[in-house]
């Protein structure tokens, strides 16, 4: 991908990865409440939709990349998988996630670990399924991360990604831009004291490919796309793909 990278703090030095880590560390204590407020609680429903996609497949080993505070990794306990791993580059997000996991009924089979989606510390062909919830647009090198996910997935293993998008057509597109440009940064900065983080959310979503464009990115990295499912009038998409049985 050749587009100029969107970074959280344009006035600071450092790689996108280091800035993303700093950003999530800074907003970690308020991250969950901000997500609920900004999405109107719909992000919970969207994660449940991921679980519904995977549950009939009965995966035994699942990796949740960019797991954050662990909402999805806990929800994945409903799949009856025997090993569920959540990885993230932010220490502080993981600290919160670990506390939430410890209180959940699935705590015995969930592990939360420091980990980088661009260099996953698990063997090739290890996981039956991989999920990413609102994380792929934060990768410094998207293709590298997708190739790593492809590597650690078993043949016929499934990838499910939930990511922001930009609604198309009037009035959804107009209302989305009005909200994300003018209202969301104010809400986010009021709660988290970091206005840049929520300006980044809009700018990174604007720059990120979605729908058919992201399908093409997945296909270029070896995946077979099953379908993509718009969420919340197109403000997010769920992408469902798999690693083919035979691949080069």
VEXDODREN-448433 format. One record per residue: residue number from 0; residue in one letter; chain; x, y, z of N, C-alpha, C in turn. Coordinates in nm, 4 decimals. Each point is the difference from the previous one (the first is absolute). Example, Ala and Ser with C-alpha at 12.3 -4.5 7.8 and 13.67 -1.06 7.14 Angstrom:
! residues 2
    i  aa  ch        nx        ny        nz       cax       cay       caz        cx        cy        cz
    0   A   A    1.3190   -0.5690    0.7800   -0.0890    0.1190    0.0000    0.0900    0.1200    0.0000
    1   S   A   -0.0350    0.1050   -0.0720    0.0820    0.1190    0.0060   -0.0770    0.1090    0.0730
//
This chain:
! residues 248
    i  aa  ch        nx        ny        nz       cax       cay       caz        cx        cy        cz
    0   X   A    0.0851   -0.1191    0.0000   -0.0851    0.1191    0.0000    0.0886    0.1239    0.0000
    1   X   A   -0.0303    0.0937   -0.0903    0.0888    0.1131   -0.0203   -0.0521    0.1303    0.0589
    2   X   A   -0.1200   -0.0019    0.0575   -0.0549    0.1203    0.0576    0.0861    0.0476    0.1160
    3   X   A    0.0052    0.1336    0.0158    0.0710    0.0559    0.1138   -0.0679   -0.0451    0.1288
    4   X   A    0.0815   -0.0397    0.0968   -0.0561   -0.0513    0.1242   -0.0630    0.1102    0.0840
    5   X   A   -0.1134   -0.0332    0.0595   -0.0625    0.0886    0.0966    0.0519   -0.0385    0.1374
    6   X   A    0.0488    0.0987    0.0742    0.0553   -0.0267    0.1330   -0.0778    0.0798    0.1047
    7   X   A    0.0008   -0.0462    0.1244   -0.0774    0.0692    0.1039    0.0488    0.1410    0.0322
    8   X   A    0.1332    0.0185    0.0021    0.0554    0.1281    0.0462    0.0908    0.0584   -0.1077
    9   X   A   -0.0558    0.0895   -0.0808    0.0764    0.0530   -0.1133    0.1122    0.0923    0.0452
   10   X   A   -0.0071    0.0492    0.1224    0.1010    0.0938    0.0505    0.1108   -0.0704    0.0777
   11   X   A    0.0011   -0.1334   -0.0037    0.1026   -0.0743    0.0746    0.0748   -0.0941   -0.0926
   12   X   A    0.1210   -0.0335    0.0407    0.0802   -0.0954   -0.0747   -0.0354   -0.1423    0.0434
   13   X   A    0.0458   -0.0953   -0.0781   -0.0233   -0.1397    0.0342   -0.0782   -0.0706   -0.1080
   14   X   A    0.0165   -0.1313   -0.0068   -0.0701   -0.0809   -0.0984   -0.1488   -0.0044    0.0315
   15   X   A   -0.0801   -0.0406   -0.0976   -0.1434   -0.0158    0.0250   -0.0222   -0.0996    0.1126
   16   X   A    0.0753   -0.1099    0.0008   -0.0183   -0.1021    0.1035    0.0241    0.0572    0.1397
   17   X   A    0.1071    0.0770    0.0153    0.0309    0.0552    0.1320   -0.1042    0.1034    0.0419
   18   X   A   -0.0505    0.0763   -0.0976   -0.1028    0.0987    0.0324   -0.1332   -0.0655    0.0349
   19   X   A   -0.0342   -0.1061   -0.0712   -0.1234   -0.0723    0.0312    0.0076   -0.0592    0.1405
   20   X   A    0.1161   -0.0563    0.0346    0.0178   -0.0536    0.1345   -0.0160    0.1105    0.1049
   21   X   A    0.0626    0.1137   -0.0241   -0.0099    0.1135    0.0928   -0.1443    0.0477    0.0125
   22   X   A   -0.0698    0.0076   -0.1122   -0.1381    0.0473    0.0000   -0.0886   -0.0913    0.0838
   23   X   A    0.0092   -0.1312   -0.0237   -0.0867   -0.0920    0.0737    0.0386   -0.0089    0.1471
   24   X   A    0.1284    0.0148    0.0300    0.0389    0.0075    0.1408   -0.0664    0.1209    0.0671
   25   X   A   -0.0046    0.1118   -0.0720   -0.0505    0.1241    0.0592   -0.1511   -0.0014    0.0219
   26   X   A   -0.0742   -0.0716   -0.0844   -0.1468    0.0001    0.0122   -0.0541   -0.1287    0.0616
   27   X   A    0.0885   -0.0873    0.0429   -0.0408   -0.1349    0.0425   -0.1053    0.0003    0.1106
   28   X   A    0.0151    0.0868    0.0988   -0.0903   -0.0047    0.1159   -0.1426    0.0404   -0.0355
   29   X   A   -0.0161    0.0732   -0.1103   -0.1327    0.0461   -0.0396   -0.0452   -0.0593   -0.1330
   30   X   A    0.0784   -0.0907   -0.0533   -0.0254   -0.0527   -0.1342   -0.1379   -0.0654   -0.0125
   31   X   A   -0.0356   -0.0832    0.0948   -0.1269   -0.0725   -0.0088   -0.1202    0.0940    0.0045
   32   X   A    0.0021    0.0946    0.0923   -0.1151    0.0900    0.0122   -0.0121    0.0896   -0.1230
   33   X   A    0.1139    0.0412   -0.0556   -0.0040    0.0836   -0.1208   -0.0587   -0.0793   -0.1165
   34   X   A    0.0405   -0.1244   -0.0129   -0.0546   -0.0840   -0.1071   -0.1508   -0.0144    0.0127
   35   X   A   -0.0480   -0.0222    0.1232   -0.1439   -0.0146    0.0193   -0.0737    0.1279   -0.0386
   36   X   A    0.0571    0.1149    0.0424   -0.0661    0.1282   -0.0273    0.0014    0.0306   -0.1495
   37   X   A    0.1167   -0.0139   -0.0622    0.0137    0.0376   -0.1404   -0.0831   -0.0894   -0.0921
   38   X   A   -0.0049   -0.1295    0.0301   -0.0734   -0.0934   -0.0866   -0.1449   -0.0181    0.0429
   39   X   A   -0.0398    0.0626    0.1109   -0.1338   -0.0216    0.0528   -0.0202   -0.1431    0.0475
   40   X   A    0.1100   -0.0652    0.0364   -0.0060   -0.1383    0.0476   -0.0056   -0.1036   -0.1103
   41   X   A   -0.0012    0.0447   -0.1251   -0.0115   -0.0944   -0.1116    0.1247   -0.0859   -0.0180
   42   X   A    0.1154    0.0476    0.0491    0.1232   -0.0784   -0.0155   -0.0120   -0.1354    0.0703
   43   X   A   -0.0789   -0.0072    0.1062   -0.0223   -0.1277    0.0692   -0.0732   -0.0969   -0.0928
   44   X   A   -0.1039    0.0496   -0.0660   -0.0771   -0.0825   -0.0934    0.0865   -0.0461   -0.1163
   45   X   A    0.0863    0.0863   -0.0497    0.0851   -0.0356   -0.1140    0.0963   -0.1123    0.0372
   46   X   A    0.0524    0.0044    0.1215    0.0895   -0.1081    0.0436   -0.0773   -0.1306    0.0168
   47   X   A   -0.1223    0.0099    0.0474   -0.0842   -0.1202    0.0095   -0.0234   -0.0607   -0.1378
   48   X   A   -0.0092    0.0833   -0.1020   -0.0174   -0.0497   -0.1363    0.1223   -0.0790   -0.0470
   49   X   A    0.1184    0.0399    0.0456    0.1214   -0.0766   -0.0313   -0.0094   -0.1390    0.0623
   50   X   A   -0.0402   -0.0036    0.1251   -0.0132   -0.1291    0.0691   -0.1003   -0.0894   -0.0724
   51   X   A   -0.1101    0.0565   -0.0459   -0.1015   -0.0787   -0.0721    0.0562   -0.0605   -0.1290
   52   X   A    0.0888    0.0724   -0.0655    0.0609   -0.0527   -0.1215    0.0904   -0.1192    0.0294
   53   X   A    0.0744    0.0075    0.1098    0.0997   -0.1026    0.0309   -0.0562   -0.1202    0.0759
   54   X   A   -0.1017    0.0225    0.0788   -0.0495   -0.1054    0.0890   -0.0360   -0.1299   -0.0718
   55   X   A   -0.0686    0.0044   -0.1151   -0.0350   -0.1255   -0.0685    0.1217   -0.0768   -0.0514
   56   X   A    0.1143    0.0694   -0.0148    0.1218   -0.0637   -0.0517    0.0737   -0.0789    0.1068
   57   X   A   -0.0338    0.0246    0.1254    0.0605   -0.0680    0.1142    0.1526    0.0043    0.0003
   58   X   A    0.0585    0.1193   -0.0104    0.1461    0.0097    0.0058    0.0522   -0.0359    0.1375
   59   X   A    0.1142   -0.0667    0.0042    0.0601   -0.0391    0.1273    0.1004    0.1029    0.0509
   60   X   A    0.0725    0.0619   -0.0931    0.1012    0.0983    0.0374   -0.0282    0.1301   -0.0745
   61   X   A   -0.0177    0.1083    0.0756   -0.0318    0.1300   -0.0590    0.1012    0.1036    0.0472
   62   X   A    0.0432    0.0845   -0.0928    0.0857    0.1135    0.0331   -0.0760    0.1287   -0.0285
   63   X   A   -0.0054    0.0886    0.0992   -0.0577    0.1325   -0.0190    0.1142    0.1007   -0.0030
   64   X   A    0.0244    0.0576   -0.1177    0.1103    0.0943   -0.0195   -0.0485    0.1410    0.0314
   65   X   A    0.0870    0.0814    0.0615   -0.0366    0.1349    0.0442   -0.1203   -0.0090    0.0939
   66   X   A    0.0120   -0.0850    0.0978   -0.1119   -0.0347    0.0885   -0.0437    0.1129    0.0914
   67   X   A    0.0876    0.0984    0.0236   -0.0368    0.1156    0.0814   -0.0374   -0.0385    0.1411
   68   X   A   -0.1180    0.0429    0.0439   -0.0447   -0.0295    0.1368   -0.0788   -0.1295    0.0085
   69   X   A    0.0014   -0.0786   -0.1070   -0.0465   -0.1380    0.0095   -0.1470   -0.0270   -0.0223
   70   X   A   -0.0764    0.0968   -0.0484   -0.1436   -0.0234   -0.0193   -0.0264   -0.1174   -0.0944
   71   X   A    0.0700   -0.0029   -0.1124   -0.0255   -0.1074   -0.0965    0.0549   -0.1330    0.0489
   72   X   A    0.1175    0.0007    0.0593    0.0599   -0.1260    0.0433   -0.0875   -0.0679    0.1056
   73   X   A   -0.0666    0.0797    0.0834   -0.0927   -0.0564    0.0995   -0.1252   -0.0527   -0.0690
   74   X   A   -0.0524    0.0771   -0.0944   -0.1190   -0.0444   -0.0734    0.0254   -0.1303   -0.0753
   75   X   A    0.1231   -0.0196   -0.0445    0.0348   -0.1211   -0.0749   -0.0050   -0.1259    0.0866
   76   X   A   -0.0085    0.0171    0.1309   -0.0178   -0.1153    0.0879   -0.1246   -0.0791   -0.0350
   77   X   A   -0.0983    0.0666   -0.0591   -0.1254   -0.0660   -0.0386    0.0192   -0.1011   -0.1133
   78   X   A    0.1119    0.0055   -0.0698    0.0241   -0.0944   -0.1093    0.0368   -0.1379    0.0504
   79   X   A    0.0282   -0.0138    0.1259    0.0443   -0.1251    0.0613    0.1410   -0.0405   -0.0425
   80   X   A    0.0761    0.0948   -0.0534    0.1404   -0.0274   -0.0300    0.0730   -0.0344    0.1304
   81   X   A    0.1033   -0.0828   -0.0103    0.0735   -0.0421    0.1191    0.1210    0.0892    0.0289
   82   X   A    0.0427    0.0785   -0.1001    0.1134    0.0910    0.0174   -0.0305    0.1296   -0.0742
   83   X   A   -0.0080    0.1097    0.0745   -0.0281    0.1309   -0.0590    0.1097    0.0956    0.0462
   84   X   A    0.0720    0.0552   -0.0942    0.1121    0.0893    0.0293   -0.0337    0.1399   -0.0498
   85   X   A    0.0236    0.1002    0.0841   -0.0117    0.1389   -0.0425    0.1358    0.0666    0.0068
   86   X   A    0.0402    0.0667   -0.1085    0.1285    0.0705   -0.0002   -0.0218    0.1476   -0.0326
   87   X   A    0.0861    0.0846    0.0575   -0.0065    0.1440   -0.0250    0.1362    0.0608    0.0312
   88   X   A    0.0284    0.1147   -0.0637    0.1291    0.0656    0.0249   -0.0061    0.0967    0.1183
   89   X   A   -0.1216    0.0282    0.0495   -0.0144    0.0960    0.1099   -0.0064   -0.0704    0.1352
   90   X   A    0.0979    0.0246    0.0838    0.0041   -0.0581    0.1346   -0.1231    0.0387    0.0818
   91   X   A   -0.0363    0.1261   -0.0073   -0.1077    0.0493    0.0862   -0.1363   -0.0526   -0.0436
   92   X   A   -0.0210   -0.0133   -0.1297   -0.1245   -0.0601   -0.0471   -0.0080   -0.1450    0.0477
   93   X   A    0.1121   -0.0712   -0.0089    0.0030   -0.1397    0.0432   -0.0247   -0.0145    0.1495
   94   X   A    0.0532    0.0917    0.0789   -0.0225   -0.0052    0.1452   -0.1490    0.0021    0.0321
   95   X   A   -0.0725    0.0876   -0.0689   -0.1446    0.0085    0.0204   -0.0665   -0.1278   -0.0506
   96   X   A    0.0431   -0.0460   -0.1175   -0.0554   -0.1220   -0.0562    0.0202   -0.1212    0.0902
   97   X   A    0.1169   -0.0103    0.0591    0.0294   -0.1124    0.0885   -0.0927   -0.0004    0.1217
   98   X   A   -0.0281    0.1181    0.0527   -0.0907    0.0083    0.1151   -0.1407   -0.0442   -0.0397
   99   X   A   -0.0424    0.0402   -0.1196   -0.1330   -0.0390   -0.0481   -0.0069   -0.1506   -0.0255
  100   X   A    0.1049   -0.0545   -0.0581    0.0038   -0.1441   -0.0260   -0.0057   -0.0781    0.1304
  101   X   A    0.0734    0.0462    0.1001    0.0052   -0.0693    0.1289   -0.1381   -0.0100    0.0628
  102   X   A   -0.0847    0.0999   -0.0249   -0.1345    0.0011    0.0566   -0.1004   -0.0786   -0.0843
  103   X   A    0.0398   -0.0378   -0.1221   -0.0932   -0.0675   -0.0905   -0.0039   -0.1501    0.0281
  104   X   A   -0.1071   -0.0638   -0.0461   -0.0128   -0.1441    0.0201    0.0912   -0.0803   -0.0914
  105   X   A    0.0647    0.0691   -0.0946    0.0882   -0.0693   -0.0949    0.1476    0.0162    0.0362
  106   X   A    0.0296    0.0487    0.1204    0.1378    0.0390    0.0328    0.1007   -0.1146   -0.0113
  107   X   A   -0.0438   -0.1234    0.0168    0.0947   -0.1118   -0.0015    0.0538   -0.0310   -0.1392
  108   X   A   -0.0702    0.0415   -0.1014    0.0456   -0.0326   -0.1361    0.0437    0.1216   -0.0810
  109   X   A    0.0028    0.1183    0.0623    0.0412    0.1216   -0.0706    0.1339    0.0481    0.0550
  110   X   A    0.0898    0.0346   -0.0911    0.1282    0.0603    0.0364    0.0126    0.1340   -0.0705
  111   X   A    0.0503    0.0988    0.0722    0.0249    0.1331   -0.0563    0.1504    0.0237    0.0014
  112   X   A    0.0556    0.0321   -0.1169    0.1447    0.0101   -0.0126    0.0397    0.1239   -0.0797
  113   X   A    0.1158    0.0554    0.0354    0.0604    0.1029   -0.0855    0.0361   -0.0657   -0.1326
  114   X   A   -0.0404    0.0619   -0.1082    0.0296   -0.0586   -0.1298   -0.0252    0.0987   -0.1119
  115   X   A    0.0740   -0.0165   -0.1076   -0.0037    0.0881   -0.1163   -0.0620   -0.0753   -0.1168
  116   X   A   -0.1067    0.0550   -0.0574   -0.0660   -0.0653   -0.1116    0.0867   -0.0173   -0.1222
  117   X   A    0.1095    0.0748   -0.0069    0.0907   -0.0110   -0.1142    0.1100   -0.1040    0.0232
  118   X   A    0.0062   -0.0520    0.1203    0.0977   -0.1048    0.0323   -0.0582   -0.0845    0.1126
  119   X   A   -0.0840   -0.0943   -0.0386   -0.0768   -0.0788    0.0977    0.0839   -0.1179    0.0492
  120   X   A    0.0108   -0.0118    0.1309    0.0899   -0.0989    0.0603   -0.0692   -0.1351    0.0191
  121   X   A   -0.0548   -0.0532   -0.1091   -0.0610   -0.1333    0.0013    0.0385   -0.0733   -0.1273
  122   X   A   -0.0021   -0.1333    0.0050    0.0456   -0.0788   -0.1155   -0.0924    0.0133   -0.1212
  123   X   A    0.0547   -0.0322   -0.1147   -0.0773   -0.0056   -0.1235   -0.1120   -0.1037    0.0121
  124   X   A   -0.1158    0.0313   -0.0571   -0.1152   -0.0923   -0.0028   -0.0472   -0.0402    0.1401
  125   X   A   -0.0036    0.0949    0.0916   -0.0314   -0.0312    0.1395   -0.1465    0.0243    0.0358
  126   X   A   -0.0589    0.1098   -0.0485   -0.1335    0.0403    0.0441   -0.1083   -0.0409   -0.0992
  127   X   A   -0.1158   -0.0345    0.0539   -0.1169   -0.0304   -0.0826   -0.0707    0.1265   -0.0457
  128   X   A    0.0142    0.1068    0.0770   -0.0661    0.1259   -0.0344    0.0781    0.1171    0.0573
  129   X   A   -0.0050    0.1124   -0.0703    0.0611    0.1244    0.0461   -0.1042    0.1107   -0.0133
  130   X   A   -0.0079    0.0837    0.1017   -0.0895    0.1148   -0.0037    0.0795    0.1284    0.0223
  131   X   A   -0.0504    0.1084   -0.0557    0.0556    0.1336    0.0247   -0.1181    0.0962    0.0078
  132   X   A   -0.0120    0.0683    0.1112   -0.1115    0.0930    0.0200    0.0535    0.1425    0.0121
  133   X   A   -0.0302    0.0818   -0.0997    0.0448    0.1396   -0.0039    0.1512    0.0106    0.0194
  134   X   A    0.0737   -0.0850   -0.0700    0.1454    0.0011    0.0157    0.0783    0.0072   -0.1289
  135   X   A   -0.0560   -0.0457   -0.1120    0.0831   -0.0121   -0.1203    0.0447    0.1357   -0.0535
  136   X   A   -0.0817    0.1033    0.0191    0.0420    0.1305   -0.0530    0.1132    0.0616    0.0835
  137   X   A    0.0276   -0.0602    0.1164    0.1074    0.0511    0.0851    0.1349   -0.0651   -0.0287
  138   X   A    0.0019   -0.1033   -0.0850    0.1270   -0.0640   -0.0322    0.0893    0.0960   -0.0779
  139   X   A    0.1258   -0.0023    0.0342    0.0960    0.0819   -0.0752    0.0181   -0.0557   -0.1406
  140   X   A    0.0059   -0.1313   -0.0118    0.0138   -0.0659   -0.1299   -0.1119   -0.1031   -0.0124
  141   X   A   -0.1075    0.0390   -0.0657   -0.1188   -0.0845   -0.0089    0.0290   -0.1317   -0.0700
  142   X   A    0.0699    0.0054   -0.1125    0.0291   -0.1227   -0.0742    0.0831   -0.0969    0.0833
  143   X   A    0.0978    0.0526    0.0725    0.0843   -0.0851    0.0839   -0.0835   -0.0690    0.1076
  144   X   A   -0.0928    0.0743    0.0599   -0.0854   -0.0573    0.1046   -0.0921   -0.1071   -0.0570
  145   X   A   -0.0582    0.0265   -0.1154   -0.0899   -0.0985   -0.0605    0.0751   -0.1266   -0.0397
  146   X   A    0.1219    0.0157   -0.0470    0.0800   -0.1176   -0.0342    0.0365   -0.0806    0.1247
  147   X   A    0.0221    0.0681    0.1116    0.0263   -0.0704    0.1259   -0.1240   -0.0757    0.0464
  148   X   A   -0.1145    0.0636   -0.0115   -0.1245   -0.0671    0.0361   -0.0219   -0.1213   -0.0897
  149   X   A    0.0265    0.0172   -0.1291   -0.0125   -0.1107   -0.0949    0.0916   -0.1150    0.0413
  150   X   A    0.1217    0.0339    0.0413    0.0991   -0.1023    0.0369   -0.0469   -0.0840    0.1177
  151   X   A   -0.0506    0.0647    0.1042   -0.0310   -0.0747    0.1230   -0.1373   -0.0680   -0.0043
  152   X   A   -0.0800    0.0330   -0.1016   -0.1273   -0.0693   -0.0180    0.0217   -0.1378   -0.0609
  153   X   A   -0.0785   -0.0960    0.0449   -0.0004   -0.1309   -0.0649   -0.0653    0.0116   -0.1376
  154   X   A    0.0352   -0.0882   -0.0941   -0.0748   -0.0050   -0.1256   -0.1494   -0.0170    0.0288
  155   X   A   -0.0818    0.0797   -0.0648   -0.1447    0.0106    0.0196   -0.0349    0.0735    0.1289
  156   X   A    0.1024    0.0524    0.0681   -0.0249    0.0822    0.1175   -0.0666    0.1311   -0.0386
  157   X   A   -0.0781    0.0558    0.0914   -0.0833    0.1155   -0.0325    0.0514    0.1288    0.0632
  158   X   A   -0.0128    0.1066   -0.0769    0.0352    0.1344    0.0452   -0.1267    0.0849    0.0006
  159   X   A   -0.0280    0.0629    0.1148   -0.1141    0.0903    0.0090    0.0498    0.1341    0.0534
  160   X   A   -0.0235    0.1042   -0.0775    0.0470    0.1342    0.0338   -0.1193    0.0936    0.0128
  161   X   A   -0.0040    0.0752    0.1080   -0.0966    0.1087    0.0176    0.0772    0.1302   -0.0093
  162   X   A   -0.0415    0.0870   -0.0924    0.0740    0.1252   -0.0171   -0.0941    0.1120   -0.0413
  163   X   A    0.0397    0.1215    0.0346   -0.0782    0.1169   -0.0357   -0.0038    0.0187   -0.1515
  164   X   A   -0.1027    0.0702   -0.0453   -0.0153    0.0326   -0.1414   -0.0707    0.1348   -0.0090
  165   X   A   -0.0203    0.0460   -0.1218   -0.0698    0.1257   -0.0220   -0.1289   -0.0288   -0.0762
  166   X   A   -0.1154    0.0293    0.0588   -0.1262   -0.0261   -0.0687   -0.0071    0.0732   -0.1331
  167   X   A   -0.0656   -0.0602   -0.0958   -0.0131    0.0584   -0.1320   -0.1428    0.0489   -0.0212
  168   X   A   -0.0142    0.1066   -0.0769   -0.1316    0.0514   -0.0338   -0.0544    0.0972    0.1022
  169   X   A   -0.0793    0.0927   -0.0463   -0.0643    0.0986    0.0869   -0.1259   -0.0613    0.0634
  170   X   A   -0.0301    0.0245    0.1284    0.0671    0.0933    0.0904    0.1033   -0.0660    0.0902
  171   X   A    0.0165   -0.1340   -0.0101    0.0901   -0.0702    0.0928    0.1425    0.0531   -0.0066
  172   X   A    0.0494    0.0257   -0.1230    0.1364    0.0489   -0.0155    0.0159    0.1378    0.0634
  173   X   A   -0.0971    0.0875   -0.0239    0.0051    0.1359    0.0557   -0.0033   -0.0034    0.1525
  174   X   A   -0.0912   -0.0774    0.0557   -0.0134   -0.0073    0.1451    0.1235   -0.0606    0.0647
  175   X   A    0.0579   -0.1005   -0.0661    0.1215   -0.0634    0.0516    0.1144    0.1012    0.0082
  176   X   A    0.0194    0.0750   -0.1090    0.1097    0.0976   -0.0028   -0.0217    0.1096    0.1038
  177   X   A   -0.1233    0.0455    0.0126   -0.0307    0.1021    0.1004    0.0320   -0.0505    0.1399
  178   X   A   -0.0404   -0.1228    0.0279    0.0207   -0.0574    0.1336    0.1479   -0.0253    0.0278
  179   X   A    0.0695   -0.0643   -0.0936    0.1382   -0.0398    0.0263    0.0972    0.1178   -0.0030
  180   X   A   -0.0291    0.1000   -0.0807    0.0888    0.1166   -0.0069   -0.0195    0.0958    0.1173
  181   X   A   -0.1261    0.0208    0.0380   -0.0299    0.1099    0.0920   -0.0468   -0.0432    0.1390
  182   X   A   -0.0650   -0.1143    0.0090   -0.0595   -0.0393    0.1277    0.0840   -0.1053    0.0717
  183   X   A    0.0410   -0.1046   -0.0729    0.0744   -0.1092    0.0629    0.1300    0.0460    0.0662
  184   X   A    0.0829    0.0865   -0.0659    0.1228    0.0444    0.0692   -0.0286    0.0763    0.1293
  185   X   A   -0.1112    0.0751    0.0032   -0.0350    0.0750    0.1210   -0.0387   -0.0961    0.1133
  186   X   A   -0.0828   -0.1003   -0.0348   -0.0384   -0.1010    0.0997    0.1237   -0.0742    0.0499
  187   X   A    0.0826   -0.0451   -0.0952    0.1187   -0.0768    0.0370    0.0966    0.0787    0.0843
  188   X   A    0.0240    0.1254   -0.0382    0.0957    0.0804    0.0760   -0.0546    0.0381    0.1372
  189   X   A   -0.1323    0.0191    0.0095   -0.0603    0.0331    0.1292    0.0175   -0.1146    0.0984
  190   X   A   -0.0177   -0.1224   -0.0485    0.0098   -0.1157    0.0886    0.1444   -0.0428    0.0204
  191   X   A    0.0784    0.0004   -0.1099    0.1352   -0.0571    0.0075    0.1096    0.1036    0.0137
  192   X   A   -0.0307    0.1262   -0.0260    0.0989    0.1081    0.0017    0.1031   -0.0145   -0.1117
  193   X   A   -0.0330   -0.0728   -0.1045    0.0920   -0.0176   -0.1126   -0.0776    0.0171   -0.1302
  194   X   A   -0.0169    0.1258   -0.0415   -0.0797    0.0301   -0.1192    0.0630   -0.0597   -0.1252
  195   X   A    0.1327   -0.0059   -0.0040    0.0696   -0.0532   -0.1178   -0.0394   -0.1440   -0.0288
  196   X   A   -0.0231   -0.0789    0.1047   -0.0324   -0.1412   -0.0176   -0.1292   -0.0165   -0.0794
  197   X   A   -0.0972    0.0846    0.0238   -0.1287   -0.0169   -0.0654   -0.0094    0.0755   -0.1322
  198   X   A    0.0876    0.0965   -0.0195    0.0181    0.0557   -0.1348    0.0658   -0.1045   -0.0885
  199   X   A    0.0950   -0.0736    0.0572    0.0667   -0.1088   -0.0732   -0.0997   -0.1068   -0.0432
  200   X   A   -0.0984   -0.0302    0.0835   -0.0995   -0.1007   -0.0339   -0.0692    0.0357   -0.1313
  201   X   A   -0.0424    0.1253   -0.0132   -0.0658    0.0428   -0.1232    0.0963   -0.0025   -0.1177
  202   X   A    0.1184    0.0571    0.0182    0.0950    0.0106   -0.1106    0.0482   -0.1371   -0.0467
  203   X   A    0.0222   -0.0916    0.0951    0.0472   -0.1332   -0.0383   -0.1100   -0.0786   -0.0701
  204   X   A   -0.1251    0.0182    0.0442   -0.1119   -0.0652   -0.0687   -0.0170    0.0551   -0.1405
  205   X   A    0.0172    0.1300   -0.0146   -0.0135    0.0648   -0.1310    0.1044   -0.0520   -0.0982
  206   X   A    0.1210   -0.0250    0.0491    0.1091   -0.0427   -0.0872    0.0010   -0.1499   -0.0257
  207   X   A   -0.0720   -0.0767    0.0827    0.0098   -0.1456   -0.0062   -0.0955   -0.0565   -0.1041
  208   X   A    0.0441   -0.0996   -0.0782   -0.0899   -0.0619   -0.0978   -0.1090   -0.0803    0.0704
  209   X   A   -0.1204    0.0021   -0.0542   -0.1081   -0.0777    0.0605   -0.0865   -0.0609   -0.1100
  210   X   A   -0.0853   -0.0945    0.0408   -0.0855   -0.0664   -0.0975    0.0808   -0.0774   -0.1020
  211   X   A   -0.0322    0.0171   -0.1277    0.0668   -0.0734   -0.1066    0.1496    0.0303   -0.0069
  212   X   A    0.0384    0.1224    0.0362    0.1422    0.0365   -0.0023    0.0790   -0.0822    0.1010
  213   X   A   -0.0577   -0.0211    0.1194    0.0714   -0.0807    0.0997   -0.0062   -0.1482   -0.0355
  214   X   A   -0.1082   -0.0430   -0.0642   -0.0031   -0.1383   -0.0515    0.1212   -0.0259   -0.0882
  215   X   A    0.0323    0.0978   -0.0846    0.1136   -0.0142   -0.0915    0.1311   -0.0110    0.0765
  216   X   A    0.0131    0.0771    0.1074    0.1206   -0.0075    0.0837    0.0131   -0.1401    0.0592
  217   X   A   -0.1098   -0.0543    0.0508    0.0021   -0.1354    0.0560    0.0387   -0.1026   -0.1068
  218   X   A   -0.0575    0.0117   -0.1170    0.0297   -0.0942   -0.1083    0.1458    0.0096   -0.0435
  219   X   A    0.0541    0.1211   -0.0019    0.1406    0.0179   -0.0377    0.0950   -0.0647    0.0998
  220   X   A   -0.0492   -0.0231    0.1204    0.0820   -0.0644    0.1032   -0.0380   -0.1465    0.0207
  221   X   A   -0.0686   -0.0568   -0.0971   -0.0214   -0.1443   -0.0023   -0.1351   -0.0502    0.0476
  222   X   A   -0.0820    0.0870    0.0582   -0.1271   -0.0442    0.0569   -0.1084   -0.0146   -0.1060
  223   X   A   -0.0925   -0.0881    0.0269   -0.1224   -0.0116   -0.0783   -0.1106    0.0698    0.0785
  224   X   A   -0.0584    0.1024   -0.0580   -0.1044    0.0755    0.0692   -0.1334   -0.0722   -0.0138
  225   X   A   -0.0650   -0.0237    0.1122   -0.1329   -0.0619    0.0006   -0.1064    0.1079   -0.0191
  226   X   A    0.0061    0.1033    0.0831   -0.0962    0.1091   -0.0105    0.0446    0.1150    0.0888
  227   X   A   -0.0561    0.1180   -0.0264    0.0120    0.1089    0.0966   -0.1390    0.0511    0.0322
  228   X   A   -0.0171    0.0384    0.1259   -0.1329    0.0306    0.0522    0.0019    0.1401    0.0610
  229   X   A   -0.0716    0.0961   -0.0604   -0.0051    0.1338    0.0587   -0.0674   -0.0021    0.1368
  230   X   A    0.0504    0.0824    0.0889   -0.0550    0.0127    0.1344   -0.0398    0.1461    0.0235
  231   X   A   -0.1115    0.0200    0.0675   -0.0394    0.1350    0.0381   -0.0083    0.0970   -0.1149
  232   X   A   -0.0763   -0.0341   -0.1042   -0.0187    0.0867   -0.1168    0.1309    0.0290   -0.0733
  233   X   A    0.0969   -0.0917    0.0147    0.1249    0.0138   -0.0743    0.1112    0.0713    0.0721
  234   X   A   -0.0152    0.0268    0.1312    0.1080    0.0653    0.0740    0.1098   -0.0993    0.0360
  235   X   A   -0.0279   -0.1278   -0.0175    0.0999   -0.1056    0.0212   -0.0337   -0.1165   -0.0927
  236   X   A    0.0995   -0.0867   -0.0212   -0.0195   -0.1204   -0.0791    0.0586   -0.1189    0.0754
  237   X   A   -0.0648   -0.1159   -0.0139    0.0611   -0.1264    0.0393    0.0439   -0.0707   -0.1266
  238   X   A    0.1279   -0.0358   -0.0034    0.0579   -0.0724   -0.1137    0.0250   -0.1444    0.0420
  239   X   A   -0.0516   -0.0929   -0.0769    0.0126   -0.1419    0.0306    0.0765   -0.0660   -0.1140
  240   X   A    0.1147   -0.0577    0.0321    0.0857   -0.0610   -0.1015    0.0643   -0.1257    0.0571
  241   X   A    0.0678   -0.0754   -0.0861    0.0699   -0.1183    0.0492    0.1279   -0.0249   -0.0787
  242   X   A    0.0864   -0.0792    0.0599    0.1255   -0.0413   -0.0638   -0.0279   -0.1266   -0.0824
  243   X   A    0.0290    0.0008   -0.1301   -0.0333   -0.1161   -0.0819    0.0799   -0.1244    0.0399
  244   X   A   -0.0574   -0.1145   -0.0321    0.0651   -0.1273    0.0326    0.1302   -0.0160   -0.0751
  245   X   A   -0.0008    0.0406   -0.1268    0.1195   -0.0028   -0.0834    0.0412    0.1426   -0.0315
  246   X   A    0.1225    0.0353    0.0294    0.0454    0.1365   -0.0250    0.1470   -0.0033   -0.0374
  247   X   A    0.0440    0.1039   -0.0685    0.1398    0.0108   -0.0437    0.0790    0.0713    0.1088
//
